[in-house]
Amino acid sequence: MAEVTKGVEREPILQVRNLVKHFPLTQGVLFKKQVGAVKAVDGISFDLYRGETLGIVGESGCGKSTVAKLLMNLERATAGEVFYKGEDITKLTGRALKAVRRNIQMVFQDPYTSLNPRMTVGDIIGEPFDIHPEVAPKGDRRRKVQELLDVVGLNPEYLNRYPHQFSGGQRQRIGIARGLALNPEIIICDEPVSALDVSVQAQVVNLMERLQNEFELSYLFIAHDLSVVRHISDRVGVMYLGKMAEIGTDEEIYEHPTHPYTQALLSAVPVPDPEARGGRERIILSGDVPSPANPPSGCRFRTRCWKAQDKCAEEIPLLAVPEALKDTDSLAAHASACHFAEEKDVVGAA
């Protein structure tokens, strides 16, 4: 579905529809028998528009990183579709998949394990050119690698050094340079700053924002740090136990959340201003996150939700605009998967 912004219709560059990934659980050594499945991702849908950053947040184990792997076809989807410019990439193999991957690149979480310690920086950044030689002829690769190092704020003369000679923040810059090598349109960022110090996080996030404007990139930015996601994202999706709980603009999600899980998450964010903190209600969730191998019936969040009723156990809530907001000025893109969703202003969210 196209989005209308300030009178201009935008078509999504990436469309995810009912994406599912179940990992089978088996018993036995010689004759393995499937006895269940871990429902890591269980029917999520969203759009990514050209030039925007869509942030995905949620607790550890909610399926964020699995979504990233599915979009890159590093994991094969159990069901669902991922359309890149109208083509379902979940069905692609061989050369067709190789061509798409040139336009969809990834920056990994851990800068210490995502770079080969036996390769120089020049070889790491230049390796995509071996797979796609049409991007940079062999005689031109050194110059291209040096340009990429300069773009991410590193000395171009460092191309003969090894990863162990760099700090964590510098290594992540190398990972970003590798992601930019093939001039992609989409970069999937799987918690790219979670392993870095806070001050270095800010530098890397600012770098990514500059590169987005310079190269007209679209980001899918996965993280668990709500403050980082708000800083960089245009829209935010909140995941819980393999499902999308709520999605909307950063302002809607952070200042007027409608899903109880989103409200609980935001209530836990520290507020440095004592005056703003004074009127804030801390929401304490009961119980633990259920197992993705045996999720609750109906709404996944109902076992920890203070609003839960019989309907929540019987019907799976659809991701849709809450009835209470349909007659307001809230954007149609602000959808919530809750039978009893209602807007709640967050004190100190700004």
Secondary structure, DSSP 8 states (H G I E B T S, - for coil): --EEETTEEE-EEEEEEEEEEEEEEEE-SSS-EEEEEEEEEEEEEEEEETT-EEEEE--TTSSHHHHHHHHTTSS--SEEEEEETTEEGGG--HHHHHHHHHHEEEE-S-TTTSS-TTS-HHHHHHHHHHH-TTTS-GGGHHHHHHHHHHHTTS-GGGGGS-GGGS-HHHHHHHHHHHHHTT--SEEEEESTTTTS-HHHHHHHHHHHHHHHHHHT-EEEEE-S-HHHHHHH-SEEEEEETTEEEEEEEHHHHHHS--SHHHHHHHHTS--S-HHHHHT-------S----TTS--SS-TTGGG-TT--HHHHHS---SB--GGGTTSS--TT-EE--TT------TT--
